[in-house]
Amino acid sequence: LADALAVLEGGLPMVIAIDVGGTSIKGALVAAGAEMVAVRRAATPHDGEHQLVTSVVGMATDLAAEAARRGTPASAIGVAAAGIIDEAAGVAVRGANLRWRDTALTRRMEDATGLPATLVQDARAAARGEAIFGAGRNADTFLSVILGTGVGSAVVIDGRPVRGSHGLAGEIGHLQVDPGGLPCGCGGRGCVETVASAAAISRRYAAASGEHLATELVLARATAGDRLAATLWSEAVAALAAALAAAVAVVDCDLVVLAGGLARAGDLLFEPLALELAGRLSLVAPPRLAAAALGRAAGVLGAAASALDEVGRGDLIRSWREMPIASLLLTDPFGSRS
Ligand SMILES: [Zn+2]
């Protein structure tokens, strides 16, 4: 900690930011000017909690060593993680795709590196990244939705993702849209996620046709006129619109930022979704729909912002909001497709 404080007094902290997703773990050393000066990537272990934690902590210690080699010791660690996350306690409680078991992740990080660590839920970290650098930059209030294997989302007010009483504010993926629908990983039934996630579309197509296809292929069939694929896609869009309309009515925002694999479907998603939303909203004007700008880097940059909060350098985040979007952000160092 003495080293970390010395760096802070020098005014240019370097932070370690890590995003733990279901497929990969992405990490970066983020400098005071928001540059990702070193990046790391590893496949997410699925064989147990121990392997998962070892991999995440190993990446943090590796990046801490890299920062020391560069003569700019890291001052804090921010970790974004998928799953049910207790941000206040620094505990990754459980995950649909990750082997968390009430994992005290911040303590494990601090023990291994001697640096202060902070934990944030991944959808909220990505929303923060978009708020600072991306599609939400000029909006005080917006909804951020990630349409991937699941449906993750967050509500941003005054530039910050709202946490809520239980850390679940803005989670529209588990709003029930079909009381007689399929069971969901959350314990509920007929959630948005059981209809509108990429995994749900592929699964429902297989259940109805016997053919197991990747989601992109189902969407390609929908475009080509396959009636089953087109029906499942309109049901997905309608479920999403129903949840978004409710969220927009509660929050009163004029922007929804869409990220994740399904958002890359472009007009195939945006056009029918805008129409469905307009049909469902009367009092509140339909929000503008925008594609997320940062790709996979959003969660890492959001985690870096959390790390800076942890060491009392919110002033740097305000300066990030002012700076022209750096060229490094125009190319996603983690690639947008995997
Ligand atoms: Zn659910």
Boltz pocket constraint, residues with backbone or C-beta under 6 A from the ligand:
constraints:
  - pocket:
      binder: B
      contacts: [[A, 173], [A, 174], [A, 175], [A, 184], [A, 185], [A, 186], [A, 187], [A, 188], [A, 189], [A, 191], [A, 193]]
      max_distance: 6.0
